Amino acid sequence: MATADLSVRGRRIGLSYETSTNLFYRDLADGVREAAAARGAGVLVRECEQSLERQRADIAELLAEGVDVLMISPVDAAQLAGALTAAHARGVPVFAVDRAVADGPVVSLVTSDNLLGGRLAADLLAGLLGEQSDLAIVSLPTGGTAIADRVRGFKEALTHHGGLRVVAEVSGGSDRSHACEVTAALLEAHPSLAGIFATNDVTVLGVLDALRAARREDSVVVIGYDATPQGCAEIIRGGPLRGEVAQFPARMGHTAVDLWVAYVRGEAVPARVEIPVELVTRDNVERFTGAERLLRIKRGEVWTAGERVVFFPVRGYQMMLNEIHAASPDLVRHIVYRSGFVLGASIAAQVRELYPDPRDRLFVLLEDLARGGFGTFELLALDLEAGWAEVRGYDLFEAAIAPGLAWARTPRSVDTYCSGRLAGYLTAIFGRSAVCEEVFCQARGDPHCQFVITAQQ
């Protein structure tokens, strides 16, 4: 059995972050779990609830559990070097996600392009207010490089809009009620205030609460960050929130896992990977599909890390998938994989009585997939007791999935769908959840595609 793409199967990721009460981190954790499951790896999650001491203890606990890698979103960038040095001493690589770690032994940082996000926010405010206005920044406590980059990008962009000046910069304290309190004080101290940049989703909501209480909704423009469903609903409502910078936490989680896998294989890994951000305004919020979490809300139930994918046609099935592909090709691949999985498991369950022998059943299912125009398939190995199978596919890229769809002609569409179908087949045959991983792929120049399907423990 080839092992190049199976090097992380059975290994465990230790993930430490602030709190799941923040939707950003829930999406980030979902992205890590989903990408890990596709690789046959497990995830142990610890939430420190914004406590530095708790995060240090969580890291020590994860190391004691014997995790193979740490993925950390630090509460304080400057205060975790000692805890991560312990990981380095154990030979456990560390990947930072969202926020950097200062002076720590980190292999790679996966973050949003927060400098760009700050610049987009400043340019939008300038376009809405003109060139002569007083602004304020409602930010978060120091310690997070992501927030610092947003503020720095915002201020850098203001140098091109000479009449806009920041008259106050305060901390909302990662708490909606506190953000409301400090904003109320800002409004009283600066009656001429015309614009506010709020640097995360919780802060945005507190700022809006204060504006409503002060009856200043019509005189102050707000630009936020994160584009949560609540934020996008406020943009649609037509209040003071005129735009938000959207980032993609699930994609960050996927990327962190991909980098770890490349690192384990001995490949060169970049020290920093920045995920692009996107500006959401009243002009595009109705059709916005950039943020995975917003897509789940507006497009129906799309649970890429859950047990099903349900498509609700919005402007037609084709347009929806094309829009998703334009915003997030990675998300389309996960949806395609999951769609194949659901259909594969359903078909395998239906033919169980007709073909009680598992080998016969799998041969029939592979033939059915071939008759669907997806290539030809050969069963190389099947170990029912261990829960493992290996399948080879030929001429997969002669297949046409949904002609006319932009994403269907991308190099990874057909093999991704077939991977999902194979995982669904073997899930029904093994009687427990299975994942499929490509060992070789024609999209990478190999003469055929080879898949390993493994039942999870």
C-alpha positions as CSV (number, residue, x, y, z in Angstrom):
1,M,0.0,0.0,0.0
2,A,1.3,3.5,-0.9
3,T,1.9,5.6,2.2
4,A,2.7,9.0,0.8
5,D,-0.8,10.4,1.2
6,L,-1.6,8.4,4.3
7,S,1.2,9.8,6.5
8,V,-1.2,11.5,8.9
9,R,-3.9,8.8,9.1
10,G,-4.6,8.0,12.7
11,R,-2.7,11.0,14.0
12,R,-4.3,13.7,16.2
13,I,-4.4,17.5,16.0
14,G,-4.5,19.6,19.2
15,L,-6.5,22.7,18.5
16,S,-6.5,25.6,21.0
17,Y,-8.5,28.8,20.5
18,E,-10.4,31.5,22.4
19,T,-14.1,30.4,22.6
20,S,-16.8,28.7,20.5
21,T,-19.3,31.5,21.6
22,N,-17.6,33.4,18.8
23,L,-18.9,32.2,15.4
24,F,-15.5,32.9,13.8
25,Y,-13.9,30.2,16.0
26,R,-16.7,27.7,15.5
27,D,-16.2,28.0,11.8
28,L,-12.4,27.7,12.2
29,A,-12.8,24.6,14.3
30,D,-15.2,23.1,11.7
31,G,-12.7,23.7,9.0
32,V,-10.0,21.9,10.9
33,R,-12.3,19.0,11.8
34,E,-13.5,18.6,8.2
35,A,-10.1,18.7,6.6
36,A,-8.7,16.3,9.3
37,A,-11.5,13.8,8.8
38,A,-10.8,13.8,5.1
39,R,-7.2,12.8,5.9
40,G,-8.2,10.2,8.5
41,A,-6.9,12.3,11.4
42,G,-8.6,13.2,14.7
43,V,-8.9,16.5,16.5
44,L,-8.8,17.4,20.2
45,V,-10.2,20.9,20.8
46,R,-9.6,23.1,23.8
47,E,-11.3,26.5,24.4
48,C,-9.5,28.8,26.8
49,E,-12.3,31.4,27.2
50,Q,-9.9,34.3,26.7
51,S,-7.7,33.2,29.6
52,L,-3.9,33.2,28.9
53,E,-3.3,30.9,31.9
54,R,-6.0,28.5,30.7
55,Q,-4.5,28.4,27.2
56,R,-1.1,27.6,28.7
57,A,-2.7,24.8,30.7
58,D,-4.7,23.6,27.6
59,I,-1.5,23.3,25.6
60,A,0.2,21.3,28.3
61,E,-2.8,19.0,28.5
62,L,-2.8,18.5,24.7
63,L,0.9,17.6,24.8
64,A,0.3,15.2,27.6
65,E,-2.5,13.6,25.5
66,G,0.1,12.9,22.9
67,V,-1.1,15.0,20.0
68,D,1.0,15.0,16.8
69,V,0.6,18.7,16.0
70,L,-0.6,21.9,17.7
71,M,-2.8,24.4,16.0
72,I,-3.0,27.6,18.1
73,S,-4.9,30.8,17.9
74,P,-3.2,32.6,20.8
75,V,-5.0,34.9,23.3
76,D,-1.8,36.9,23.7
77,A,0.8,36.7,20.9
78,A,3.7,37.6,23.2
79,Q,3.0,35.2,26.1
80,L,2.9,31.7,24.7
81,A,6.5,31.2,23.6
82,G,7.4,29.1,26.7
83,A,4.4,26.8,26.3
84,L,5.2,26.2,22.6
85,T,8.9,25.6,23.3
86,A,7.7,22.6,25.3
87,A,6.0,21.4,22.2
88,H,9.1,21.9,20.1
89,A,11.1,19.9,22.7
90,R,8.7,17.0,22.2
91,G,9.0,17.1,18.4
92,V,5.4,18.4,18.0
93,P,5.2,21.0,15.2
94,V,3.1,24.2,15.9
95,F,0.9,26.0,13.4
96,A,-0.6,29.4,14.3
97,V,-4.1,30.2,13.0
98,D,-5.6,33.7,12.7
99,R,-3.1,35.2,15.2
100,A,0.7,35.1,15.2
101,V,2.8,33.9,18.0
102,A,5.7,36.2,18.9
103,D,9.1,34.5,19.3
104,G,7.7,31.0,19.4
105,P,8.8,27.9,17.4
106,V,6.0,28.1,14.8
107,V,6.2,26.3,11.5
108,S,3.6,28.5,9.7
109,L,1.0,31.1,10.3
110,V,-2.4,30.9,8.5
111,T,-4.2,34.2,8.8
112,S,-6.5,36.6,6.9
113,D,-5.0,39.4,4.9
114,N,-5.9,41.8,7.7
115,L,-3.9,44.7,6.3
116,L,-6.0,44.6,3.2
117,G,-9.1,44.3,5.3
118,G,-8.3,47.5,7.2
119,R,-7.6,49.3,3.9
120,L,-10.9,48.2,2.4
121,A,-12.7,49.5,5.5
122,A,-11.0,52.9,5.3
123,D,-11.6,53.3,1.6
124,L,-15.3,52.4,2.0
125,L,-15.7,55.0,4.8
126,A,-14.0,57.6,2.7
127,G,-16.4,56.9,-0.2
128,L,-19.4,57.2,2.1
129,L,-18.4,60.3,4.1
130,G,-16.3,62.4,1.8
131,E,-13.0,63.8,2.8
132,Q,-13.8,65.8,5.9
133,S,-14.9,63.7,8.8
134,D,-14.0,62.7,12.3
135,L,-13.6,58.9,12.9
136,A,-13.1,56.5,15.8
137,I,-11.8,53.0,16.0
138,V,-13.4,50.6,18.5
139,S,-10.9,47.7,18.7
140,L,-9.9,44.9,21.0
141,P,-7.3,44.6,23.8
142,T,-3.7,44.4,22.6
143,G,-2.2,41.0,22.2
144,G,-3.6,39.9,18.9
145,T,-1.6,40.5,15.7
146,A,-4.7,40.2,13.5
147,I,-6.5,43.1,15.1
148,A,-3.3,45.2,15.1
149,D,-2.9,44.6,11.3
150,R,-6.5,45.6,10.7
151,V,-6.0,48.9,12.6
152,R,-2.6,49.5,10.8
153,G,-4.1,48.9,7.4
154,F,-7.0,51.2,8.2
155,K,-4.7,54.0,9.3
156,E,-2.4,53.5,6.3
157,A,-5.3,53.9,3.9
158,L,-6.4,57.1,5.7
159,T,-3.2,58.8,4.7
160,H,-4.7,58.9,1.2
161,H,-7.8,60.6,2.5
162,G,-6.3,63.7,4.2
163,G,-9.6,65.1,5.5
164,L,-10.5,61.9,7.5
165,R,-9.0,61.9,11.0
166,V,-9.1,59.4,13.8
167,V,-10.1,61.4,16.9
168,A,-10.3,58.4,19.3
169,E,-9.2,54.7,19.5
170,V,-10.7,52.6,22.3
171,S,-11.0,49.0,23.2
172,G,-14.4,47.2,23.2
173,G,-12.9,44.4,25.4
174,S,-14.2,41.4,23.3
175,D,-17.6,42.0,24.9
176,R,-20.7,43.4,23.4
177,S,-21.9,45.3,26.5
178,H,-18.5,46.8,27.1
179,A,-18.2,47.8,23.4
180,C,-21.6,49.5,23.8
181,E,-20.4,51.4,26.9
182,V,-17.2,52.7,25.4
183,T,-19.0,53.7,22.2
184,A,-21.6,55.7,24.3
185,A,-18.7,57.5,25.9
186,L,-17.2,58.2,22.5
187,L,-20.4,59.7,21.2
188,E,-20.7,62.0,24.2
189,A,-17.1,63.1,24.0
190,H,-17.1,63.6,20.2
191,P,-20.5,65.0,19.1
192,S,-19.1,65.5,15.6
193,L,-18.2,61.9,15.1
194,A,-19.3,60.7,11.7
195,G,-17.7,57.2,11.3
196,I,-16.6,54.2,13.3
197,F,-14.5,51.3,12.3
198,A,-15.3,48.3,14.6
199,T,-12.7,45.6,14.3
200,N,-14.7,42.4,14.9
201,D,-18.2,40.9,15.0
202,V,-18.8,41.3,18.8
203,T,-17.6,44.9,18.8
204,V,-19.9,45.8,15.8
205,L,-23.0,44.7,17.7
206,G,-22.0,46.7,20.8
207,V,-21.4,49.8,18.6
208,L,-24.8,49.5,17.0
209,D,-26.5,49.1,20.4
210,A,-24.9,52.4,21.5
211,L,-25.9,54.3,18.4
212,R,-29.5,53.2,18.8
213,A,-29.6,54.2,22.4
214,A,-28.2,57.6,21.6
215,R,-30.5,58.0,18.5
216,R,-27.4,58.5,16.4
217,E,-28.2,55.9,13.8
218,D,-28.7,58.4,11.0
219,S,-25.6,60.5,11.8
220,V,-22.8,57.9,12.2
221,V,-21.6,55.4,9.6
222,V,-20.2,52.1,10.8
223,I,-17.9,49.6,9.0
224,G,-17.4,46.3,10.7
225,Y,-15.3,43.1,10.4
226,D,-16.2,39.4,10.0
227,A,-19.5,39.6,8.1
228,T,-21.4,37.3,10.5
229,P,-25.1,36.5,9.7
230,Q,-26.1,39.1,12.3
231,G,-23.8,41.7,10.7
232,C,-25.1,41.0,7.2
233,A,-28.7,41.2,8.5
234,E,-27.9,44.7,9.8
235,I,-26.5,45.7,6.4
236,I,-29.7,44.5,4.7
237,R,-31.8,46.3,7.3
238,G,-30.4,49.6,6.2
239,G,-29.1,50.9,9.5
240,P,-25.7,52.6,10.2
241,L,-23.7,49.4,9.4
242,R,-22.9,50.0,5.7
243,G,-20.3,47.3,5.2
244,E,-18.2,44.6,6.7
245,V,-14.9,42.9,5.8
246,A,-15.5,39.2,5.5
247,Q,-12.9,36.6,6.3
248,F,-13.0,32.9,5.8
249,P,-12.3,30.9,9.0
250,A,-13.3,27.5,7.7
251,R,-10.9,27.9,4.8
252,M,-8.2,28.9,7.3
253,G,-8.8,25.6,9.1
254,H,-8.6,23.7,5.9
255,T,-5.3,25.4,4.9
256,A,-3.7,24.8,8.3
257,V,-4.4,21.1,8.0
258,D,-3.1,21.0,4.4
259,L,0.1,22.7,5.5
260,W,0.6,20.2,8.3
261,V,0.2,17.3,5.9
262,A,2.7,18.9,3.5
263,Y,5.1,19.4,6.5
264,V,4.8,15.7,7.5
265,R,5.6,14.6,3.9
266,G,8.8,16.7,4.1
267,E,7.7,19.3,1.7
268,A,8.6,23.0,2.0
269,V,6.0,24.9,3.9
270,P,5.6,28.7,3.7
271,A,6.1,30.6,7.0
272,R,3.0,32.7,6.4
273,V,-0.2,32.1,4.3
274,E,-2.7,34.9,4.0
275,I,-6.3,34.1,3.1
276,P,-7.9,36.9,1.0
277,V,-10.7,38.9,2.5
278,E,-13.8,40.4,0.8
279,L,-15.8,43.5,1.3
280,V,-19.6,43.1,1.8
281,T,-21.8,46.1,1.3
282,R,-25.5,46.9,0.5
283,D,-24.7,46.4,-3.1
284,N,-23.6,42.7,-2.8
285,V,-24.9,41.4,0.5
286,E,-28.0,39.8,-1.1
287,R,-25.9,37.7,-3.4
288,F,-22.9,37.4,-1.2
289,T,-21.5,33.8,-0.9
290,G,-18.0,34.6,0.2
291,A,-18.3,33.7,3.9
292,E,-19.1,30.0,4.5
293,R,-21.2,30.7,7.5
294,L,-23.4,33.2,5.5
295,L,-23.9,30.6,2.8
296,R,-25.2,28.2,5.4
297,I,-27.8,30.7,6.5
298,K,-28.9,32.1,3.1
299,R,-28.6,29.1,0.9
300,G,-30.4,26.6,3.1
301,E,-28.6,23.9,5.1
302,V,-25.1,23.4,3.8
303,W,-23.4,21.5,6.6
304,T,-19.9,20.9,5.2
305,A,-18.7,19.6,8.5
306,G,-22.0,17.8,9.4
307,E,-23.8,14.7,8.2
308,R,-25.7,16.0,5.2
309,V,-25.7,18.6,2.5
310,V,-29.1,20.0,1.5
311,F,-29.3,22.3,-1.5
312,F,-32.1,24.9,-1.7
313,P,-32.3,26.4,-5.2
314,V,-31.6,30.1,-5.0
315,R,-31.7,31.7,-8.5
316,G,-31.2,28.2,-9.8
317,Y,-28.9,25.4,-8.8
318,Q,-26.4,26.2,-11.5
319,M,-26.0,29.9,-10.5
320,M,-25.6,29.0,-6.8
321,L,-22.7,26.6,-7.4
322,N,-21.1,28.9,-9.9
323,E,-21.3,31.7,-7.3
324,I,-19.9,29.5,-4.6
325,H,-17.0,28.4,-6.8
326,A,-16.1,32.0,-7.6
327,A,-16.0,32.8,-3.9
328,S,-14.5,29.6,-2.5
329,P,-13.3,26.8,-4.7
330,D,-12.4,24.8,-1.6
331,L,-15.9,25.0,-0.3
332,V,-17.3,23.7,-3.6
333,R,-14.9,20.7,-3.4
334,H,-16.2,19.9,0.1
335,I,-19.8,20.2,-1.0
336,V,-19.1,18.0,-4.1
337,Y,-17.4,15.4,-1.9
338,R,-20.2,15.4,0.6
339,S,-22.9,15.2,-2.2
340,G,-21.1,12.1,-3.6
341,F,-20.9,10.6,-0.1
342,V,-24.6,11.0,0.6
343,L,-25.6,9.5,-2.7
344,G,-23.1,6.7,-2.5
345,A,-24.2,5.6,0.9
346,S,-27.8,5.7,-0.2
347,I,-27.3,3.6,-3.3
348,A,-25.2,1.1,-1.3
349,A,-27.9,0.7,1.3
350,Q,-30.5,0.1,-1.4
351,V,-28.6,-2.8,-3.1
352,R,-27.7,-4.5,0.2
353,E,-30.4,-7.2,-0.1
354,L,-29.8,-7.8,-3.8
355,Y,-26.0,-8.4,-3.2
356,P,-25.5,-9.6,0.3
357,D,-21.8,-10.4,-0.3
358,P,-19.8,-7.2,0.3
359,R,-17.4,-7.8,-2.5
360,D,-20.1,-8.4,-5.0
361,R,-21.9,-5.3,-3.8
362,L,-18.8,-3.2,-4.2
363,F,-18.2,-4.5,-7.7
364,V,-21.8,-3.6,-8.7
365,L,-21.5,-0.2,-7.1
366,L,-18.2,0.5,-9.0
367,E,-19.9,-0.6,-12.2
368,D,-22.8,1.8,-11.5
369,L,-20.4,4.7,-11.0
370,A,-18.8,3.8,-14.4
371,R,-22.1,3.7,-16.1
372,G,-22.7,7.2,-14.9
373,G,-19.9,8.3,-17.1
374,F,-17.2,8.8,-14.5
375,G,-14.5,6.5,-15.9
376,T,-13.8,2.9,-15.1
377,F,-12.8,1.5,-11.7
378,E,-10.8,-1.5,-10.4
379,L,-10.9,-2.9,-6.9
380,L,-7.3,-3.5,-5.8
381,A,-7.8,-4.6,-2.2
382,L,-10.6,-4.9,0.3
383,D,-10.1,-5.8,4.0
384,L,-13.5,-5.9,5.7
385,E,-12.2,-6.7,9.1
386,A,-9.7,-3.8,9.1
387,G,-12.1,-1.5,7.3
388,W,-9.8,-0.6,4.4
389,A,-10.1,-0.7,0.6
390,E,-8.1,0.5,-2.4
391,V,-9.6,1.4,-5.7
392,R,-8.1,2.6,-9.0
393,G,-9.9,4.8,-11.5
394,Y,-9.1,5.2,-15.2
395,D,-10.1,8.1,-17.6
396,L,-11.9,10.0,-14.9
397,F,-11.4,13.3,-16.6
398,E,-13.3,12.3,-19.7
399,A,-16.4,12.6,-17.5
400,A,-18.6,15.6,-17.5
401,I,-20.3,16.5,-14.3
402,A,-23.2,18.9,-14.8
403,P,-22.2,20.4,-18.2
404,G,-22.3,24.2,-18.2
405,L,-21.2,24.7,-14.6
406,A,-18.0,26.6,-14.2
407,W,-16.7,24.5,-11.3
408,A,-17.4,21.2,-13.1
409,R,-14.5,21.8,-15.5
410,T,-11.9,22.5,-12.8
411,P,-9.2,19.8,-12.5
412,R,-10.3,18.4,-9.1
413,S,-14.1,18.2,-9.6
414,V,-14.5,14.7,-10.9
415,D,-12.1,12.9,-8.7
416,T,-13.5,14.8,-5.7
417,Y,-17.0,13.7,-6.5
418,C,-15.8,10.1,-7.0
419,S,-13.9,10.2,-3.7
420,G,-17.2,11.1,-2.0
421,R,-19.1,8.3,-3.8
422,L,-16.4,5.7,-2.8
423,A,-16.5,6.9,0.9
424,G,-20.3,6.6,0.8
425,Y,-20.2,3.1,-0.6
426,L,-17.6,1.8,1.9
427,T,-19.4,3.5,4.8
428,A,-22.5,1.3,4.1
429,I,-20.4,-1.8,3.5
430,F,-18.1,-1.4,6.6
431,G,-21.1,-0.4,8.8
432,R,-19.2,2.7,10.1
433,S,-18.1,6.0,8.7
434,A,-15.3,5.9,6.1
435,V,-13.2,8.6,4.4
436,C,-11.5,8.5,1.0
437,E,-8.1,9.9,0.2
438,E,-6.4,10.1,-3.2
439,V,-3.0,8.5,-3.4
440,F,-2.5,9.3,-7.1
441,C,-4.5,11.6,-9.3
442,Q,-4.7,12.3,-13.0
443,A,-5.2,15.9,-12.2
444,R,-1.6,16.0,-11.0
445,G,-0.3,14.2,-14.1
446,D,-0.5,10.6,-12.9
447,P,-1.7,8.0,-15.4
448,H,-4.7,7.1,-13.3
449,C,-6.4,8.0,-10.0
450,Q,-5.9,5.7,-7.0
451,F,-8.1,6.0,-3.8
452,V,-7.7,4.6,-0.3
453,I,-10.9,4.3,1.7
454,T,-10.5,3.8,5.4
455,A,-13.2,3.2,8.1
456,Q,-12.9,5.5,11.1
457,Q,-12.4,4.0,14.5
